[in-house]
Amino acid sequence: MSGSQNHPKAQLWGALAVVAASVLWGTTGTAATFAPGVSPLAIGAAAMGLGGLLQALYAARHIASHSAALLERWRLVSLGAVAVAVYPLAFYTSMHLSGVAVGTVVSIGSAPVAAALIERFGDRKPLSRRWALGALLGVGGAALLSFAGHAPAESASTGAGGDPWTSTAGILLGLLAGSTYALYSWAAHRLTGQGLTARAAMGAVFGLGGLLLMPVLAATGGPLLESWRSVGVGAYMAVVPMFAGYLLFGWGLAQVGASTATSISLLETVVAAVLAVLVVGERLPALGWLGAAVVLASLFILTPRRKRPRPGPGRVRPKLSAGGLAPSASGQHSGAQQQAGAEPQQQNP
């Protein structure tokens, strides 16, 4: 793991980059409603597919210089790419079936839990009590919001209605979206921790994922070309939230880690819910707003806080690492260890 990940300024700027990306992502559900004749599969394939190809083009020089390392880690790259391809199809279909607000909250609200579990079993990082509390609140808030239901605007083409099975299918697809979001975030972060630049890792994973989405776009994307409005929606989603947003996310991810980044991205649910109510015309009952508030409360628990170590005789109290997971020994050396010469990857900048 890069030592810069423990640098307080790098962590702060990384967190702010993820916040900015989350604000951009929060506009996607509302933007999709301005192309009512386009299926959610076409919206997802255009947004993530074209955005992923733009990322690969932008990172072409980095991908070429790290080609040997990427080929050596082809399993990890392929895993991340498949997750990139599945995520938008599940995410936009979830919003189509259960509404913009509920679909976004379930998809993004479940991602930090999935990310921490992936790190637990993939990286063998133990889970802390603090993480368990935050995860419980996050899942509980998302469930509360989902069970509360919502009243979609009559003109909104969310596809949500009174059928409980339709809403349930949307929630299940939201959970799939949250899991794949956490999976490609973990894969990209792990690649950056193995010596690749963030641009090379994100460009390779998203570029390959974009290629996987091209057949879906070819099969479903015809309505995108039927009006300039639909073309504008597709172009906006590919360039702004997907290309620019994931550039910000990729840089921030390299600084703060997968579980922290996915925890911070819970802010997307706030932007999506507010825009769904103000722009789309959806209405959330009081219980739904309470669920959204609980999800936000879990954000403050899941996001790590840097604590000043208390001076002690040769011992420093460990700090929480990403997403409330138990920390490694990075950057936490006693004076005797520093004098003896710690390994380079364990030193803070």
C-alpha positions as CSV (number, residue, x, y, z in Angstrom):
1,M,0.0,0.0,0.0
2,S,1.3,3.4,-0.9
3,G,2.5,5.5,1.9
4,S,0.7,8.5,0.6
5,Q,-2.6,6.9,1.7
6,N,-1.6,7.6,5.3
7,H,-0.7,11.3,4.6
8,P,-3.4,13.5,6.2
9,K,-3.5,16.1,3.4
10,A,-3.6,13.3,0.7
11,Q,-6.5,11.7,2.6
12,L,-8.3,15.0,2.8
13,W,-8.0,15.8,-0.9
14,G,-8.8,12.3,-1.8
15,A,-12.0,12.4,0.3
16,L,-13.0,15.8,-1.3
17,A,-12.4,14.3,-4.8
18,V,-14.8,11.4,-3.9
19,V,-17.3,14.0,-2.6
20,A,-17.2,15.9,-5.9
21,A,-17.6,12.7,-7.8
22,S,-20.6,11.7,-5.7
23,V,-22.3,15.0,-6.4
24,L,-21.9,14.5,-10.1
25,W,-23.2,10.9,-9.9
26,G,-26.2,12.1,-7.9
27,T,-27.5,13.8,-11.1
28,T,-27.6,10.7,-13.2
29,G,-31.0,9.4,-12.1
30,T,-32.7,12.7,-12.7
31,A,-30.9,13.2,-16.0
32,A,-32.2,9.8,-17.2
33,T,-35.8,10.9,-16.7
34,F,-35.3,13.5,-19.5
35,A,-35.0,10.7,-22.0
36,P,-38.3,8.9,-21.3
37,G,-38.2,6.8,-24.4
38,V,-34.8,5.3,-23.7
39,S,-34.6,2.0,-21.7
40,P,-32.5,1.9,-18.5
41,L,-30.3,-0.7,-20.2
42,A,-29.5,1.8,-23.0
43,I,-28.9,4.6,-20.5
44,G,-26.5,2.5,-18.4
45,A,-24.6,1.1,-21.4
46,A,-24.2,4.6,-22.9
47,A,-23.2,6.3,-19.7
48,M,-20.8,3.7,-18.3
49,G,-19.7,2.2,-21.7
50,L,-18.8,5.5,-23.5
51,G,-17.5,7.0,-20.2
52,G,-15.3,3.9,-19.7
53,L,-13.9,4.1,-23.2
54,L,-13.2,7.8,-22.7
55,Q,-11.3,6.9,-19.5
56,A,-9.2,4.3,-21.4
57,L,-8.4,6.9,-24.1
58,Y,-7.4,9.5,-21.6
59,A,-5.2,6.9,-19.8
60,A,-3.8,5.3,-22.9
61,R,-0.2,6.3,-22.2
62,H,-0.4,5.0,-18.6
63,I,-2.0,1.8,-19.7
64,A,0.7,1.2,-22.3
65,S,3.5,1.9,-19.8
66,H,2.0,-0.5,-17.3
67,S,0.8,-3.1,-19.9
68,A,3.1,-5.9,-18.5
69,A,1.8,-5.4,-15.0
70,L,-1.8,-5.3,-16.2
71,L,-1.4,-8.5,-18.1
72,E,0.2,-10.1,-15.1
73,R,-2.9,-9.2,-13.1
74,W,-5.4,-10.0,-15.8
75,R,-7.7,-11.8,-13.4
76,L,-8.1,-8.8,-11.2
77,V,-8.6,-6.5,-14.2
78,S,-11.2,-8.8,-15.7
79,L,-13.0,-9.1,-12.4
80,G,-13.2,-5.3,-12.1
81,A,-14.3,-4.9,-15.7
82,V,-17.2,-7.4,-15.4
83,A,-18.3,-5.5,-12.3
84,V,-18.1,-2.2,-14.3
85,A,-20.3,-3.7,-17.0
86,V,-22.9,-5.2,-14.6
87,Y,-23.2,-2.1,-12.4
88,P,-24.9,0.4,-14.7
89,L,-27.4,-2.2,-16.0
90,A,-28.5,-3.1,-12.5
91,F,-28.4,0.5,-11.2
92,Y,-30.5,2.2,-13.9
93,T,-32.9,-0.7,-14.0
94,S,-33.3,-0.5,-10.2
95,M,-34.2,3.2,-10.5
96,H,-36.6,2.5,-13.3
97,L,-38.4,-0.1,-11.2
98,S,-38.4,1.4,-7.8
99,G,-37.9,5.1,-8.5
100,V,-34.9,7.5,-8.6
101,A,-34.7,8.1,-4.8
102,V,-35.2,4.5,-3.6
103,G,-33.1,3.0,-6.4
104,T,-30.2,5.3,-5.7
105,V,-30.3,4.9,-1.9
106,V,-30.4,1.1,-2.0
107,S,-27.7,0.9,-4.6
108,I,-25.3,3.3,-3.0
109,G,-26.3,2.7,0.6
110,S,-25.4,-1.0,0.3
111,A,-22.0,-0.4,-1.3
112,P,-20.0,0.4,1.9
113,V,-21.2,-2.8,3.5
114,A,-20.3,-4.8,0.4
115,A,-16.9,-3.1,0.2
116,A,-16.0,-3.8,3.8
117,L,-17.0,-7.5,3.4
118,I,-14.9,-7.8,0.2
119,E,-11.9,-6.3,2.0
120,R,-12.6,-8.7,5.0
121,F,-12.5,-11.8,2.8
122,G,-10.3,-10.6,-0.1
123,D,-7.7,-8.8,2.0
124,R,-8.4,-10.6,5.3
125,K,-8.9,-7.3,7.2
126,P,-10.9,-7.8,10.5
127,L,-14.0,-5.7,10.9
128,S,-14.2,-3.3,13.9
129,R,-17.2,-2.7,16.1
130,R,-17.4,0.9,14.7
131,W,-17.8,-0.5,11.2
132,A,-20.4,-2.9,12.4
133,L,-22.4,-0.1,13.9
134,G,-22.2,2.0,10.8
135,A,-23.0,-0.9,8.5
136,L,-26.0,-1.7,10.6
137,L,-27.3,1.8,10.4
138,G,-26.6,2.0,6.6
139,V,-28.5,-1.2,5.8
140,G,-31.3,-0.3,8.3
141,G,-31.7,3.2,6.7
142,A,-31.8,1.8,3.2
143,A,-34.3,-0.8,4.2
144,L,-36.4,1.8,6.0
145,L,-36.5,4.0,2.9
146,S,-37.3,1.1,0.7
147,F,-40.1,-0.3,2.8
148,A,-41.6,3.2,3.2
149,G,-42.2,3.3,-0.5
150,H,-42.6,6.5,-2.5
151,A,-45.1,8.2,-4.8
152,P,-43.6,8.8,-8.3
153,A,-44.7,11.8,-10.3
154,E,-47.3,11.0,-12.9
155,S,-45.1,12.4,-15.7
156,A,-41.9,10.6,-14.5
157,S,-41.0,7.5,-16.4
158,T,-39.5,5.7,-13.5
159,G,-41.6,2.7,-14.1
160,A,-42.4,2.4,-10.4
161,G,-46.0,1.8,-9.5
162,G,-48.2,0.1,-7.0
163,D,-46.9,-3.4,-7.8
164,P,-44.9,-4.5,-4.8
165,W,-43.1,-7.2,-6.8
166,T,-41.8,-4.5,-9.2
167,S,-40.5,-2.5,-6.3
168,T,-38.9,-5.6,-4.7
169,A,-37.2,-6.4,-8.0
170,G,-35.8,-2.9,-8.1
171,I,-34.5,-3.2,-4.6
172,L,-32.8,-6.5,-5.4
173,L,-31.2,-5.0,-8.5
174,G,-30.1,-2.1,-6.3
175,L,-28.3,-4.5,-4.0
176,L,-26.6,-6.1,-7.0
177,A,-25.5,-2.6,-8.2
178,G,-24.1,-1.8,-4.8
179,S,-22.1,-5.1,-4.7
180,T,-20.7,-4.6,-8.2
181,Y,-19.8,-1.0,-7.4
182,A,-17.9,-2.1,-4.3
183,L,-16.2,-4.9,-6.3
184,Y,-14.8,-2.7,-9.1
185,S,-13.8,-0.1,-6.5
186,W,-11.9,-2.8,-4.6
187,A,-10.3,-4.1,-7.7
188,A,-9.1,-0.7,-8.9
189,H,-7.8,0.2,-5.4
190,R,-5.9,-3.1,-5.2
191,L,-4.3,-2.5,-8.5
192,T,-3.1,1.0,-7.4
193,G,-1.7,-0.7,-4.3
194,Q,0.4,-3.0,-6.4
195,G,2.4,-0.3,-8.1
196,L,0.1,0.9,-10.9
197,T,-1.0,4.5,-11.2
198,A,-4.6,5.3,-10.5
199,R,-5.0,6.4,-14.2
200,A,-3.7,3.1,-15.5
201,A,-5.8,1.0,-13.1
202,M,-9.1,2.9,-13.7
203,G,-8.4,3.3,-17.5
204,A,-7.8,-0.5,-17.9
205,V,-10.8,-1.6,-15.7
206,F,-13.3,0.9,-17.1
207,G,-12.0,0.6,-20.7
208,L,-12.5,-3.1,-20.7
209,G,-15.8,-2.7,-18.9
210,G,-16.9,-0.2,-21.6
211,L,-16.0,-2.7,-24.3
212,L,-18.2,-5.3,-22.6
213,L,-21.1,-2.8,-22.6
214,M,-20.9,-2.0,-26.4
215,P,-23.0,-5.0,-27.5
216,V,-25.7,-3.9,-25.0
217,L,-25.6,-0.3,-26.4
218,A,-25.8,-1.6,-30.0
219,A,-28.9,-3.7,-29.1
220,T,-30.8,-1.1,-27.0
221,G,-29.4,2.3,-27.9
222,G,-31.5,3.1,-31.0
223,P,-33.9,5.4,-29.1
224,L,-30.9,7.5,-28.0
225,L,-30.5,8.8,-31.5
226,E,-34.2,9.6,-32.1
227,S,-34.0,13.2,-30.7
228,W,-31.4,15.8,-29.8
229,R,-32.7,15.7,-26.2
230,S,-31.9,12.0,-25.9
231,V,-28.5,12.5,-27.5
232,G,-27.8,15.3,-25.0
233,V,-28.7,13.2,-22.1
234,G,-26.5,10.4,-23.3
235,A,-23.6,12.7,-23.9
236,Y,-24.0,14.5,-20.6
237,M,-24.0,11.2,-18.6
238,A,-21.0,9.8,-20.5
239,V,-18.8,12.9,-20.2
240,V,-19.7,14.6,-16.9
241,P,-20.7,12.0,-14.2
242,M,-19.0,9.0,-15.8
243,F,-15.8,10.3,-17.3
244,A,-15.1,13.4,-15.1
245,G,-16.7,11.8,-12.0
246,Y,-14.7,8.7,-12.2
247,L,-11.5,10.6,-12.8
248,L,-12.1,12.3,-9.5
249,F,-13.1,9.0,-7.9
250,G,-10.1,7.1,-9.2
251,W,-7.7,9.7,-7.8
252,G,-9.5,9.8,-4.5
253,L,-9.8,6.0,-4.3
254,A,-6.0,5.7,-4.5
255,Q,-5.7,8.0,-1.4
256,V,-8.4,6.7,0.9
257,G,-9.2,3.1,0.0
258,A,-12.2,1.3,-1.3
259,S,-14.4,1.0,1.8
260,T,-13.8,4.7,2.7
261,A,-14.5,5.9,-0.8
262,T,-17.8,3.9,-1.1
263,S,-18.8,5.2,2.4
264,I,-18.3,8.8,1.3
265,S,-20.2,8.2,-1.9
266,L,-23.3,7.7,0.3
267,L,-23.6,11.5,-0.3
268,E,-24.8,10.6,-3.8
269,T,-28.1,9.4,-2.2
270,V,-28.7,12.9,-0.8
271,V,-28.2,14.6,-4.1
272,A,-30.3,12.0,-6.0
273,A,-33.2,12.2,-3.4
274,V,-33.3,16.0,-3.4
275,L,-33.2,16.2,-7.2
276,A,-35.8,13.4,-7.5
277,V,-38.2,15.5,-5.3
278,L,-37.4,18.9,-6.7
279,V,-37.0,18.1,-10.4
280,V,-38.6,14.8,-11.1
281,G,-41.5,15.4,-8.8
282,E,-41.3,12.2,-6.7
283,R,-42.6,12.3,-3.2
284,L,-41.1,10.5,-0.2
285,P,-43.2,10.0,3.0
286,A,-41.8,11.0,6.4
287,L,-40.6,7.4,7.0
288,G,-38.6,7.6,3.8
289,W,-36.9,10.8,4.8
290,L,-36.1,9.2,8.1
291,G,-34.5,6.3,6.3
292,A,-32.4,8.7,4.2
293,A,-31.3,10.5,7.4
294,V,-30.2,7.2,9.0
295,V,-28.2,6.4,5.9
296,L,-26.4,9.8,6.2
297,A,-25.8,9.1,9.9
298,S,-24.1,5.9,9.0
299,L,-21.7,7.9,6.8
300,F,-20.2,9.8,9.8
301,I,-19.6,6.5,11.5
302,L,-18.2,4.6,8.5
303,T,-15.9,7.4,7.4
304,P,-12.5,7.2,9.3
305,R,-11.3,10.0,11.5
306,R,-7.6,10.6,12.0
307,K,-6.7,10.7,15.7
308,R,-3.7,12.3,17.2
309,P,-1.6,9.5,18.8
310,R,-1.0,9.9,22.5
311,P,2.6,10.1,23.5
312,G,3.7,6.9,25.2
313,P,6.9,5.0,26.0
314,G,7.5,3.3,22.7
315,R,3.9,2.6,21.8
316,V,1.3,4.5,19.7
317,R,-2.4,3.7,19.9
318,P,-3.5,2.4,16.5
319,K,-5.8,4.5,14.3
320,L,-8.9,3.4,12.4
321,S,-8.2,2.6,8.7
322,A,-10.5,2.8,5.7
323,G,-14.2,2.2,6.3
324,G,-13.8,1.4,10.0
325,L,-11.7,-1.7,9.3
326,A,-9.0,-2.7,11.7
327,P,-5.7,-0.9,10.8
328,S,-2.4,-2.3,9.4
329,A,0.9,-1.2,10.9
330,S,1.4,1.5,8.2
331,G,2.9,4.7,9.5
332,Q,2.6,3.6,13.1
333,H,6.1,3.0,14.3
334,S,7.8,3.6,17.6
335,G,10.9,5.7,17.8
336,A,13.0,2.6,18.3
337,Q,11.6,1.1,15.0
338,Q,12.3,4.3,13.1
339,Q,15.8,4.4,14.4
340,A,16.3,0.8,13.3
341,G,15.1,1.6,9.8
342,A,11.5,0.6,8.9
343,E,10.6,-0.7,5.5
344,P,9.9,2.0,2.9
345,Q,6.3,1.0,2.3
346,Q,5.6,1.5,6.1
347,Q,6.8,5.1,6.2
348,N,4.6,8.1,6.0
349,P,5.7,10.8,3.6
